[in-house]
Amino acid sequence: MINDIKILNIEKVLQNKKLPNWVLKAAFEIKQSQYLPTGDYFEKLDDVEVYEIKSALNYINTINFKEFEIYSQQAKEDLENLSLLCFILALGEGEVEMTTEGLSSMLEFLFLLINIENSHREGKTEVIRKNYSLFDSSKAVIKLK
């Protein structure tokens, strides 16, 4: 079986002005520094961007992150934007070639990190952003109070 390998073109992403700022911000950072740890990305988001990215999750239903229930055009666009963000952040963590097969696990980690970051911004949790990753879930990302 041949994997569907994707190589991300950051220039094309940056040219698409219809994308939300939270996607463009990640793409711009990759273009500038070629490196973007996931925790650094979340740290650079302002509270409004965290709220927007969290809102993108609201109408996307999934059980296994391979199949999604999409009930509106906005939910479809949100899922596409979150998937694109996964690919950008993966590139920021050093992954040059990504497969659509690997996207489901990256989306699962991204959804979790978005919820954790939102909870942090609401003052409910303390976080360890240096441990944020779309690939490594073995490190703690929440500090116990």
N, CA, C and O atoms as a GROMACS GRO file, in nm:
protein
  580
    1MET      N    1   0.084  -0.118   0.000
    1MET     CA    2   0.000   0.000   0.000
    1MET      C    3   0.088   0.124   0.000
    1MET      O    4   0.180   0.134   0.081
    2ILE      N    5   0.060   0.215  -0.088
    2ILE     CA    6   0.138   0.338  -0.098
    2ILE      C    7   0.068   0.446  -0.016
    2ILE      O    8  -0.052   0.469  -0.032
    3ASN      N    9   0.144   0.511   0.072
    3ASN     CA   10   0.089   0.620   0.152
    3ASN      C   11   0.073   0.743   0.066
    3ASN      O   12   0.150   0.766  -0.028
    4ASP      N   13  -0.027   0.822   0.098
    4ASP     CA   14  -0.051   0.948   0.029
    4ASP      C   15   0.036   1.054   0.098
    4ASP      O   16  -0.005   1.114   0.196
    5ILE      N   17   0.157   1.077   0.045
    5ILE     CA   18   0.252   1.169   0.107
    5ILE      C   19   0.225   1.311   0.059
    5ILE      O   20   0.210   1.336  -0.061
    6LYS      N   21   0.220   1.403   0.154
    6LYS     CA   22   0.197   1.544   0.125
    6LYS      C   23   0.320   1.624   0.167
    6LYS      O   24   0.378   1.600   0.273
    7ILE      N   25   0.357   1.719   0.083
    7ILE     CA   26   0.463   1.814   0.118
    7ILE      C   27   0.398   1.952   0.119
    7ILE      O   28   0.338   1.994   0.020
    8LEU      N   29   0.411   2.020   0.229
    8LEU     CA   30   0.344   2.147   0.250
    8LEU      C   31   0.420   2.261   0.182
    8LEU      O   32   0.542   2.273   0.198
    9ASN      N   33   0.348   2.344   0.108
    9ASN     CA   34   0.405   2.462   0.045
    9ASN      C   35   0.362   2.584   0.127
    9ASN      O   36   0.249   2.632   0.113
   10ILE      N   37   0.451   2.634   0.211
   10ILE     CA   38   0.421   2.746   0.300
   10ILE      C   39   0.384   2.872   0.221
   10ILE      O   40   0.296   2.947   0.263
   11GLU      N   41   0.450   2.895   0.110
   11GLU     CA   42   0.420   3.014   0.029
   11GLU      C   43   0.274   3.014  -0.017
   11GLU      O   44   0.207   3.117  -0.014
   12LYS      N   45   0.225   2.897  -0.059
   12LYS     CA   46   0.085   2.888  -0.102
   12LYS      C   47  -0.009   2.914   0.014
   12LYS      O   48  -0.112   2.979  -0.003
   13VAL      N   49   0.026   2.865   0.130
   13VAL     CA   50  -0.056   2.888   0.248
   13VAL      C   51  -0.063   3.038   0.278
   13VAL      O   52  -0.171   3.091   0.303
   14LEU      N   53   0.051   3.105   0.275
   14LEU     CA   54   0.055   3.247   0.308
   14LEU      C   55  -0.018   3.333   0.206
   14LEU      O   56  -0.063   3.442   0.238
   15GLN      N   57  -0.030   3.285   0.085
   15GLN     CA   58  -0.100   3.360  -0.019
   15GLN      C   59  -0.252   3.350  -0.005
   15GLN      O   60  -0.325   3.430  -0.064
   16ASN      N   61  -0.300   3.254   0.071
   16ASN     CA   62  -0.444   3.234   0.088
   16ASN      C   63  -0.494   3.322   0.202
   16ASN      O   64  -0.490   3.283   0.319
   17LYS      N   65  -0.540   3.439   0.168
   17LYS     CA   66  -0.584   3.537   0.269
   17LYS      C   67  -0.720   3.502   0.330
   17LYS      O   68  -0.766   3.572   0.421
   18LYS      N   69  -0.784   3.395   0.283
   18LYS     CA   70  -0.912   3.353   0.340
   18LYS      C   71  -0.893   3.266   0.464
   18LYS      O   72  -0.988   3.240   0.538
   19LEU      N   73  -0.770   3.222   0.487
   19LEU     CA   74  -0.742   3.138   0.604
   19LEU      C   75  -0.750   3.221   0.731
   19LEU      O   76  -0.722   3.341   0.729
   20PRO      N   77  -0.788   3.158   0.842
   20PRO     CA   78  -0.792   3.231   0.969
   20PRO      C   79  -0.651   3.274   1.011
   20PRO      O   80  -0.551   3.212   0.973
   21ASN      N   81  -0.647   3.380   1.089
   21ASN     CA   82  -0.518   3.434   1.135
   21ASN      C   83  -0.436   3.329   1.211
   21ASN      O   84  -0.314   3.329   1.201
   22TRP      N   85  -0.503   3.240   1.286
   22TRP     CA   86  -0.430   3.139   1.365
   22TRP      C   87  -0.360   3.037   1.276
   22TRP      O   88  -0.266   2.973   1.322
   23VAL      N   89  -0.402   3.020   1.153
   23VAL     CA   90  -0.330   2.935   1.057
   23VAL      C   91  -0.217   3.013   0.994
   23VAL      O   92  -0.104   2.966   0.985
   24LEU      N   93  -0.248   3.135   0.949
   24LEU     CA   94  -0.146   3.218   0.883
   24LEU      C   95  -0.031   3.251   0.977
   24LEU      O   96   0.084   3.260   0.934
   25LYS      N   97  -0.061   3.270   1.105
   25LYS     CA   98   0.042   3.301   1.204
   25LYS      C   99   0.145   3.187   1.211
   25LYS      O  100   0.266   3.211   1.217
   26ALA      N  101   0.097   3.064   1.212
   26ALA     CA  102   0.187   2.948   1.216
   26ALA      C  103   0.270   2.940   1.089
   26ALA      O  104   0.391   2.916   1.094
   27ALA      N  105   0.206   2.961   0.974
   27ALA     CA  106   0.277   2.954   0.846
   27ALA      C  107   0.384   3.062   0.837
   27ALA      O  108   0.495   3.037   0.789
   28PHE      N  109   0.352   3.182   0.882
   28PHE     CA  110   0.448   3.292   0.879
   28PHE      C  111   0.568   3.262   0.968
   28PHE      O  112   0.683   3.288   0.930
   29GLU      N  113   0.542   3.206   1.084
   29GLU     CA  114   0.650   3.173   1.177
   29GLU      C  115   0.743   3.067   1.117
   29GLU      O  116   0.865   3.075   1.133
   30ILE      N  117   0.686   2.968   1.048
   30ILE     CA  118   0.766   2.865   0.982
   30ILE      C  119   0.852   2.927   0.872
   30ILE      O  120   0.969   2.894   0.857
   31LYS      N  121   0.792   3.017   0.796
   31LYS     CA  122   0.867   3.083   0.689
   31LYS      C  123   0.985   3.162   0.746
   31LYS      O  124   1.094   3.161   0.689
   32GLN      N  125   0.962   3.229   0.857
   32GLN     CA  126   1.066   3.313   0.917
   32GLN      C  127   1.178   3.232   0.981
   32GLN      O  128   1.295   3.261   0.960
   33SER      N  129   1.142   3.130   1.059
   33SER     CA  130   1.244   3.063   1.140
   33SER      C  131   1.270   2.918   1.101
   33SER      O  132   1.368   2.859   1.147
   34GLN      N  133   1.185   2.860   1.016
   34GLN     CA  134   1.196   2.720   0.974
   34GLN      C  135   1.172   2.621   1.087
   34GLN      O  136   1.185   2.500   1.068
   35TYR      N  137   1.136   2.670   1.206
   35TYR     CA  138   1.119   2.585   1.322
   35TYR      C  139   1.011   2.645   1.410
   35TYR      O  140   1.014   2.765   1.437
   36LEU      N  141   0.917   2.564   1.456
   36LEU     CA  142   0.812   2.616   1.542
   36LEU      C  143   0.761   2.505   1.633
   36LEU      O  144   0.673   2.428   1.594
   37PRO      N  145   0.816   2.495   1.754
   37PRO     CA  146   0.761   2.398   1.847
   37PRO      C  147   0.613   2.430   1.874
   37PRO      O  148   0.575   2.547   1.879
   38THR      N  149   0.533   2.328   1.891
   38THR     CA  150   0.390   2.347   1.909
   38THR      C  151   0.360   2.434   2.030
   38THR      O  152   0.268   2.517   2.025
   39GLY      N  153   0.434   2.417   2.137
   39GLY     CA  154   0.413   2.501   2.256
   39GLY      C  155   0.442   2.647   2.229
   39GLY      O  156   0.372   2.734   2.280
   40ASP      N  157   0.545   2.676   2.149
   40ASP     CA  158   0.575   2.815   2.113
   40ASP      C  159   0.462   2.875   2.032
   40ASP      O  160   0.428   2.992   2.049
   41TYR      N  161   0.404   2.795   1.943
   41TYR     CA  162   0.291   2.843   1.863
   41TYR      C  163   0.176   2.886   1.955
   41TYR      O  164   0.124   2.996   1.941
   42PHE      N  165   0.138   2.801   2.048
   42PHE     CA  166   0.027   2.833   2.138
   42PHE      C  167   0.061   2.952   2.227
   42PHE      O  168  -0.027   3.034   2.256
   43GLU      N  169   0.184   2.963   2.270
   43GLU     CA  170   0.225   3.076   2.354
   43GLU      C  171   0.212   3.208   2.279
   43GLU      O  172   0.179   3.310   2.340
   44LYS      N  173   0.237   3.208   2.149
   44LYS     CA  174   0.231   3.331   2.069
   44LYS      C  175   0.090   3.371   2.029
   44LYS      O  176   0.068   3.483   1.983
   45LEU      N  177  -0.007   3.280   2.046
   45LEU     CA  178  -0.146   3.316   2.016
   45LEU      C  179  -0.200   3.408   2.124
   45LEU      O  180  -0.171   3.391   2.242
   46ASP      N  181  -0.280   3.507   2.082
   46ASP     CA  182  -0.345   3.588   2.184
   46ASP      C  183  -0.475   3.519   2.227
   46ASP      O  184  -0.515   3.419   2.167
   47ASP      N  185  -0.540   3.572   2.329
   47ASP     CA  186  -0.660   3.507   2.384
   47ASP      C  187  -0.772   3.495   2.281
   47ASP      O  188  -0.844   3.395   2.279
   48VAL      N  189  -0.787   3.595   2.196
   48VAL     CA  190  -0.892   3.591   2.093
   48VAL      C  191  -0.865   3.478   1.994
   48VAL      O  192  -0.958   3.408   1.955
   49GLU      N  193  -0.741   3.460   1.955
   49GLU     CA  194  -0.706   3.352   1.862
   49GLU      C  195  -0.730   3.215   1.925
   49GLU      O  196  -0.776   3.123   1.857
   50VAL      N  197  -0.700   3.201   2.053
   50VAL     CA  198  -0.727   3.075   2.122
   50VAL      C  199  -0.878   3.050   2.126
   50VAL      O  200  -0.923   2.937   2.106
   51TYR      N  201  -0.954   3.155   2.151
   51TYR     CA  202  -1.100   3.142   2.150
   51TYR      C  203  -1.149   3.100   2.011
   51TYR      O  204  -1.235   3.013   1.999
   52GLU      N  205  -1.095   3.161   1.907
   52GLU     CA  206  -1.135   3.128   1.770
   52GLU      C  207  -1.100   2.984   1.734
   52GLU      O  208  -1.182   2.913   1.675
   53ILE      N  209  -0.980   2.942   1.769
   53ILE     CA  210  -0.938   2.805   1.736
   53ILE      C  211  -1.021   2.704   1.817
   53ILE      O  212  -1.053   2.596   1.767
   54LYS      N  213  -1.054   2.737   1.940
   54LYS     CA  214  -1.140   2.650   2.022
   54LYS      C  215  -1.280   2.645   1.963
   54LYS      O  216  -1.343   2.539   1.961
   55SER      N  217  -1.330   2.758   1.915
   55SER     CA  218  -1.463   2.762   1.853
   55SER      C  219  -1.469   2.676   1.727
   55SER      O  220  -1.575   2.622   1.694
   56ALA      N  221  -1.357   2.662   1.659
   56ALA     CA  222  -1.352   2.578   1.539
   56ALA      C  223  -1.382   2.432   1.571
   56ALA      O  224  -1.425   2.356   1.484
   57LEU      N  225  -1.359   2.391   1.695
   57LEU     CA  226  -1.385   2.253   1.736
   57LEU      C  227  -1.532   2.225   1.765
   57LEU      O  228  -1.576   2.110   1.762
   58ASN      N  229  -1.608   2.329   1.792
   58ASN     CA  230  -1.744   2.313   1.846
   58ASN      C  231  -1.840   2.231   1.761
   58ASN      O  232  -1.925   2.161   1.815
   59TYR      N  233  -1.828   2.239   1.630
   59TYR     CA  234  -1.926   2.172   1.544
   59TYR      C  235  -1.867   2.052   1.471
   59TYR      O  236  -1.926   2.003   1.375
   60ILE      N  237  -1.752   2.006   1.515
   60ILE     CA  238  -1.688   1.890   1.454
   60ILE      C  239  -1.702   1.773   1.550
   60ILE      O  240  -1.650   1.777   1.661
   61ASN      N  241  -1.772   1.671   1.507
   61ASN     CA  242  -1.790   1.551   1.589
   61ASN      C  243  -1.708   1.437   1.532
   61ASN      O  244  -1.707   1.413   1.411
   62THR      N  245  -1.641   1.367   1.621
   62THR     CA  246  -1.561   1.252   1.579
   62THR      C  247  -1.557   1.150   1.691
   62THR      O  248  -1.571   1.183   1.808
   63ILE      N  249  -1.537   1.027   1.652
   63ILE     CA  250  -1.519   0.920   1.750
   63ILE      C  251  -1.374   0.874   1.749
   63ILE      O  252  -1.316   0.849   1.854
   64ASN      N  253  -1.316   0.865   1.630
   64ASN     CA  254  -1.183   0.805   1.617
   64ASN      C  255  -1.082   0.893   1.543
   64ASN      O  256  -0.971   0.847   1.516
   65PHE      N  257  -1.118   1.016   1.509
   65PHE     CA  258  -1.033   1.110   1.438
   65PHE      C  259  -0.996   1.062   1.297
   65PHE      O  260  -0.902   1.114   1.236
   66LYS      N  261  -1.069   0.964   1.248
   66LYS     CA  262  -1.055   0.921   1.109
   66LYS      C  263  -1.184   0.948   1.033
   66LYS      O  264  -1.184   0.966   0.911
   67GLU      N  265  -1.294   0.952   1.108
   67GLU     CA  266  -1.424   0.981   1.050
   67GLU      C  267  -1.484   1.098   1.128
   67GLU      O  268  -1.480   1.101   1.251
   68PHE      N  269  -1.540   1.193   1.054
   68PHE     CA  270  -1.595   1.312   1.116
   68PHE      C  271  -1.738   1.334   1.069
   68PHE      O  272  -1.773   1.303   0.955
   69GLU      N  273  -1.820   1.386   1.158
   69GLU     CA  274  -1.955   1.426   1.123
   69GLU      C  275  -1.955   1.577   1.105
   69GLU      O  276  -1.928   1.652   1.199
   70ILE      N  277  -1.984   1.620   0.982
   70ILE     CA  278  -1.981   1.761   0.948
   70ILE      C  279  -2.123   1.803   0.910
   70ILE      O  280  -2.181   1.747   0.817
   71TYR      N  281  -2.177   1.900   0.980
   71TYR     CA  282  -2.316   1.939   0.958
   71TYR      C  283  -2.333   2.074   0.890
   71TYR      O  284  -2.445   2.115   0.862
   72SER      N  285  -2.224   2.144   0.863
   72SER     CA  286  -2.235   2.275   0.800
   72SER      C  287  -2.110   2.304   0.717
   72SER      O  288  -2.006   2.239   0.734
   73GLN      N  289  -2.122   2.400   0.630
   73GLN     CA  290  -2.007   2.444   0.550
   73GLN      C  291  -1.898   2.500   0.641
   73GLN      O  292  -1.779   2.478   0.617
   74GLN      N  293  -1.938   2.572   0.746
   74GLN     CA  294  -1.840   2.628   0.839
   74GLN      C  295  -1.762   2.517   0.909
   74GLN      O  296  -1.640   2.527   0.926
   75ALA      N  297  -1.831   2.411   0.951
   75ALA     CA  298  -1.764   2.299   1.016
   75ALA      C  299  -1.665   2.232   0.921
   75ALA      O  300  -1.557   2.191   0.962
   76LYS      N  301  -1.702   2.221   0.794
   76LYS     CA  302  -1.613   2.163   0.692
   76LYS      C  303  -1.487   2.248   0.678
   76LYS      O  304  -1.376   2.196   0.674
   77GLU      N  305  -1.505   2.380   0.671
   77GLU     CA  306  -1.390   2.471   0.660
   77GLU      C  307  -1.304   2.466   0.786
   77GLU      O  308  -1.182   2.469   0.778
   78ASP      N  309  -1.369   2.458   0.902
   78ASP     CA  310  -1.294   2.450   1.028
   78ASP      C  311  -1.208   2.324   1.032
   78ASP      O  312  -1.092   2.330   1.073
   79LEU      N  313  -1.264   2.210   0.990
   79LEU     CA  314  -1.187   2.086   0.989
   79LEU      C  315  -1.070   2.095   0.890
   79LEU      O  316  -0.960   2.049   0.920
   80GLU      N  317  -1.093   2.155   0.776
   80GLU     CA  318  -0.985   2.174   0.679
   80GLU      C  319  -0.876   2.264   0.736
   80GLU      O  320  -0.757   2.237   0.719
   81ASN      N  321  -0.915   2.372   0.805
   81ASN     CA  322  -0.817   2.464   0.864
   81ASN      C  323  -0.739   2.398   0.977
   81ASN      O  324  -0.618   2.419   0.989
   82LEU      N  325  -0.806   2.319   1.058
   82LEU     CA  326  -0.737   2.247   1.167
   82LEU      C  327  -0.643   2.141   1.111
   82LEU      O  328  -0.535   2.120   1.165
   83SER      N  329  -0.683   2.076   1.002
   83SER     CA  330  -0.595   1.978   0.937
   83SER      C  331  -0.471   2.047   0.881
   83SER      O  332  -0.359   1.998   0.894
   84LEU      N  333  -0.492   2.161   0.817
   84LEU     CA  334  -0.379   2.239   0.765
   84LEU      C  335  -0.287   2.281   0.879
   84LEU      O  336  -0.165   2.274   0.865
   85LEU      N  337  -0.345   2.326   0.989
   85LEU     CA  338  -0.264   2.364   1.105
   85LEU      C  339  -0.180   2.246   1.154
   85LEU      O  340  -0.064   2.263   1.192
   86CYS      N  341  -0.237   2.126   1.153
   86CYS     CA  342  -0.162   2.006   1.191
   86CYS      C  343  -0.038   1.991   1.103
   86CYS      O  344   0.072   1.968   1.153
   87PHE      N  345  -0.057   2.004   0.972
   87PHE     CA  346   0.056   1.989   0.880
   87PHE      C  347   0.161   2.097   0.903
   87PHE      O  348   0.281   2.070   0.896
   88ILE      N  349   0.117   2.220   0.929
   88ILE     CA  350   0.212   2.330   0.954
   88ILE      C  351   0.289   2.305   1.083
   88ILE      O  352   0.411   2.319   1.086
   89LEU      N  353   0.219   2.268   1.190
   89LEU     CA  354   0.286   2.242   1.317
   89LEU      C  355   0.377   2.120   1.309
   89LEU      O  356   0.483   2.116   1.372
   90ALA      N  357   0.337   2.021   1.231
   90ALA     CA  358   0.425   1.905   1.211
   90ALA      C  359   0.553   1.948   1.143
   90ALA      O  360   0.662   1.903   1.180
   91LEU      N  361   0.542   2.034   1.044
   91LEU     CA  362   0.661   2.088   0.978
   91LEU      C  363   0.746   2.166   1.078
   91LEU      O  364   0.869   2.157   1.076
   92GLY      N  365   0.680   2.240   1.165
   92GLY     CA  366   0.751   2.315   1.270
   92GLY      C  367   0.824   2.225   1.367
   92GLY      O  368   0.923   2.266   1.428
   93GLU      N  369   0.776   2.102   1.383
   93GLU     CA  370   0.842   2.005   1.472
   93GLU      C  371   0.943   1.920   1.396
   93GLU      O  372   1.002   1.828   1.454
   94GLY      N  373   0.963   1.949   1.267
   94GLY     CA  374   1.068   1.880   1.192
   94GLY      C  375   1.020   1.774   1.096
   94GLY      O  376   1.103   1.711   1.030
   95GLU      N  377   0.890   1.750   1.085
   95GLU     CA  378   0.836   1.652   0.991
   95GLU      C  379   0.821   1.718   0.854
   95GLU      O  380   0.740   1.810   0.838
   96VAL      N  381   0.897   1.673   0.757
   96VAL     CA  382   0.892   1.733   0.624
   96VAL      C  383   0.784   1.668   0.538
   96VAL      O  384   0.712   1.738   0.466
   97GLU      N  385   0.774   1.538   0.545
   97GLU     CA  386   0.672   1.466   0.468
   97GLU      C  387   0.568   1.410   0.565
   97GLU      O  388   0.603   1.345   0.663
   98MET      N  389   0.442   1.438   0.535
   98MET     CA  390   0.336   1.390   0.620
   98MET      C  391   0.237   1.308   0.538
   98MET      O  392   0.219   1.332   0.419
   99THR      N  393   0.175   1.213   0.602
   99THR     CA  394   0.075   1.132   0.532
   99THR      C  395  -0.063   1.165   0.586
   99THR      O  396  -0.078   1.209   0.700
  100THR      N  397  -0.162   1.145   0.502
  100THR     CA  398  -0.299   1.165   0.547
  100THR      C  399  -0.334   1.062   0.654
  100THR      O  400  -0.420   1.086   0.739
  101GLU      N  401  -0.268   0.948   0.650
  101GLU     CA  402  -0.287   0.844   0.752
  101GLU      C  403  -0.244   0.895   0.889
  101GLU      O  404  -0.310   0.867   0.989
  102GLY      N  405  -0.133   0.970   0.895
  102GLY     CA  406  -0.084   1.023   1.022
  102GLY      C  407  -0.165   1.142   1.071
  102GLY      O  408  -0.153   1.182   1.187
  103LEU      N  409  -0.247   1.198   0.983
  103LEU     CA  410  -0.325   1.316   1.021
  103LEU      C  411  -0.421   1.287   1.136
  103LEU      O  412  -0.440   1.373   1.221
  104SER      N  413  -0.479   1.170   1.141
  104SER     CA  414  -0.577   1.141   1.246
  104SER      C  415  -0.515   1.150   1.385
  104SER      O  416  -0.577   1.205   1.476
  105SER      N  417  -0.395   1.098   1.404
  105SER     CA  418  -0.332   1.108   1.537
  105SER      C  419  -0.289   1.251   1.566
  105SER      O  420  -0.297   1.295   1.681
  106MET      N  421  -0.244   1.324   1.464
  106MET     CA  422  -0.208   1.464   1.486
  106MET      C  423  -0.331   1.545   1.523
  106MET      O  424  -0.324   1.630   1.612
  107LEU      N  425  -0.444   1.520   1.458
  107LEU     CA  426  -0.568   1.592   1.491
  107LEU      C  427  -0.611   1.562   1.634
  107LEU      O  428  -0.656   1.651   1.707
  108GLU      N  429  -0.598   1.437   1.674
  108GLU     CA  430  -0.635   1.401   1.811
  108GLU      C  431  -0.551   1.479   1.912
  108GLU      O  432  -0.605   1.533   2.008
  109PHE      N  433  -0.420   1.484   1.891
  109PHE     CA  434  -0.333   1.561   1.982
  109PHE      C  435  -0.363   1.710   1.974
  109PHE      O  436  -0.363   1.778   2.077
  110LEU      N  437  -0.389   1.761   1.854
  110LEU     CA  438  -0.419   1.904   1.839
  110LEU      C  439  -0.548   1.940   1.912
  110LEU      O  440  -0.552   2.040   1.984
  111PHE      N  441  -0.653   1.860   1.897
  111PHE     CA  442  -0.779   1.888   1.966
  111PHE      C  443  -0.757   1.890   2.116
  111PHE      O  444  -0.809   1.977   2.186
  112LEU      N  445  -0.679   1.796   2.166
  112LEU     CA  446  -0.649   1.791   2.309
  112LEU      C  447  -0.573   1.916   2.353
  112LEU      O  448  -0.606   1.977   2.455
  113LEU      N  449  -0.471   1.954   2.277
  113LEU     CA  450  -0.391   2.072   2.313
  113LEU      C  451  -0.473   2.200   2.307
  113LEU      O  452  -0.454   2.289   2.389
  114ILE      N  453  -0.563   2.210   2.210
  114ILE     CA  454  -0.650   2.328   2.202
  114ILE      C  455  -0.736   2.339   2.327
  114ILE      O  456  -0.750   2.446   2.384
  115ASN      N  457  -0.794   2.228   2.369
  115ASN     CA  458  -0.878   2.229   2.489
  115ASN      C  459  -0.796   2.260   2.614
  115ASN      O  460  -0.844   2.333   2.702
  116ILE      N  461  -0.677   2.207   2.623
  116ILE     CA  462  -0.590   2.236   2.737
  116ILE      C  463  -0.551   2.383   2.739
  116ILE      O  464  -0.557   2.448   2.844
  117GLU      N  465  -0.512   2.436   2.624
  117GLU     CA  466  -0.472   2.577   2.616
  117GLU      C  467  -0.590   2.668   2.649
  117GLU      O  468  -0.573   2.768   2.718
  118ASN      N  469  -0.708   2.635   2.601
  118ASN     CA  470  -0.826   2.715   2.631
  118ASN      C  471  -0.854   2.714   2.781
  118ASN      O  472  -0.884   2.818   2.840
  119SER      N  473  -0.844   2.598   2.842
  119SER     CA  474  -0.863   2.586   2.986
  119SER      C  475  -0.759   2.669   3.061
  119SER      O  476  -0.790   2.732   3.163
  120HIS      N  477  -0.637   2.669   3.011
  120HIS     CA  478  -0.531   2.751   3.072
  120HIS      C  479  -0.564   2.900   3.062
  120HIS      O  480  -0.550   2.974   3.158
  121ARG      N  481  -0.609   2.942   2.944
  121ARG     CA  482  -0.642   3.084   2.923
  121ARG      C  483  -0.759   3.127   3.011
  121ARG      O  484  -0.771   3.244   3.046
  122GLU      N  485  -0.846   3.034   3.046
  122GLU     CA  486  -0.958   3.062   3.136
  122GLU      C  487  -0.915   3.056   3.283
  122GLU      O  488  -0.996   3.079   3.372
  123GLY      N  489  -0.787   3.026   3.309
  123GLY     CA  490  -0.735   3.022   3.444
  123GLY      C  491  -0.763   2.893   3.520
  123GLY      O  492  -0.747   2.888   3.642
  124LYS      N  493  -0.804   2.790   3.449
  124LYS     CA  494  -0.841   2.664   3.515
  124LYS      C  495  -0.724   2.568   3.532
  124LYS      O  496  -0.728   2.482   3.620
  125THR      N  497  -0.621   2.581   3.450
  125THR     CA  498  -0.506   2.489   3.457
  125THR      C  499  -0.376   2.565   3.435
  125THR      O  500  -0.374   2.674   3.378
  126GLU      N  501  -0.269   2.506   3.480
  126GLU     CA  502  -0.135   2.552   3.447
  126GLU      C  503  -0.080   2.454   3.344
  126GLU      O  504  -0.108   2.334   3.351
  127VAL      N  505  -0.003   2.503   3.248
  127VAL     CA  506   0.045   2.417   3.141
  127VAL      C  507   0.197   2.418   3.132
  127VAL      O  508   0.264   2.507   3.183
  128ILE      N  509   0.250   2.316   3.066
  128ILE     CA  510   0.393   2.305   3.037
  128ILE      C  511   0.405   2.303   2.885
  128ILE      O  512   0.409   2.196   2.823
  129ARG      N  513   0.411   2.421   2.826
  129ARG     CA  514   0.408   2.431   2.680
  129ARG      C  515   0.528   2.367   2.612
  129ARG      O  516   0.518   2.324   2.498
  130LYS      N  517   0.640   2.361   2.681
  130LYS     CA  518   0.758   2.301   2.616
  130LYS      C  519   0.734   2.153   2.585
  130LYS      O  520   0.806   2.094   2.505
  131ASN      N  521   0.633   2.093   2.649
  131ASN     CA  522   0.600   1.953   2.625
  131ASN      C  523   0.487   1.933   2.523
  131ASN      O  524   0.451   1.820   2.491
  132TYR      N  525   0.431   2.043   2.471
  132TYR     CA  526   0.326   2.031   2.369
  132TYR      C  527   0.387   1.969   2.244
  132TYR      O  528   0.495   2.008   2.200
  133SER      N  529   0.319   1.873   2.186
  133SER     CA  530   0.365   1.809   2.063
  133SER      C  531   0.249   1.739   1.994
  133SER      O  532   0.155   1.693   2.060
  134LEU      N  533   0.257   1.730   1.863
  134LEU     CA  534   0.158   1.654   1.787
  134LEU      C  535   0.201   1.509   1.771
  134LEU      O  536   0.129   1.429   1.713
  135PHE      N  537   0.320   1.475   1.823
  135PHE     CA  538   0.375   1.341   1.803
  135PHE      C  539   0.408   1.268   1.931
  135PHE      O  540   0.410   1.145   1.932
  136ASP      N  541   0.435   1.339   2.039
  136ASP     CA  542   0.482   1.276   2.162
  136ASP      C  543   0.385   1.308   2.275
  136ASP      O  544   0.381   1.422   2.324
  137SER      N  545   0.309   1.211   2.317
  137SER     CA  546   0.214   1.232   2.426
  137SER      C  547   0.265   1.178   2.559
  137SER      O  548   0.189   1.166   2.655
  138SER      N  549   0.392   1.144   2.565
  138SER     CA  550   0.445   1.080   2.686
  138SER      C  551   0.484   1.182   2.794
  138SER      O  552   0.506   1.144   2.909
  139LYS      N  553   0.491   1.309   2.758
  139LYS     CA  554   0.530   1.410   2.856
  139LYS      C  555   0.408   1.485   2.906
  139LYS      O  556   0.312   1.508   2.832
  140ALA      N  557   0.412   1.521   3.033
  140ALA     CA  558   0.301   1.595   3.094
  140ALA      C  559   0.289   1.734   3.033
  140ALA      O  560   0.389   1.801   3.012
  141VAL      N  561   0.168   1.776   3.005
  141VAL     CA  562   0.145   1.911   2.952
  141VAL      C  563   0.064   1.997   3.049
  141VAL      O  564   0.049   2.117   3.027
  142ILE      N  565   0.014   1.936   3.156
  142ILE     CA  566  -0.061   2.008   3.258
  142ILE      C  567   0.011   1.996   3.390
  142ILE      O  568   0.052   1.887   3.430
  143LYS      N  569   0.027   2.109   3.461
  143LYS     CA  570   0.085   2.109   3.595
  143LYS      C  571  -0.028   2.091   3.695
  143LYS      O  572  -0.132   2.156   3.685
  144LEU      N  573  -0.006   2.005   3.790
  144LEU     CA  574  -0.102   1.990   3.898
  144LEU      C  575  -0.083   2.101   3.998
  144LEU      O  576   0.030   2.136   4.032
  145LYS      N  577  -0.193   2.156   4.045
  145LYS     CA  578  -0.185   2.267   4.144
  145LYS      C  579  -0.173   2.215   4.283
  145LYS      O  580  -0.165   2.293   4.378
   0.00000   0.00000   0.00000
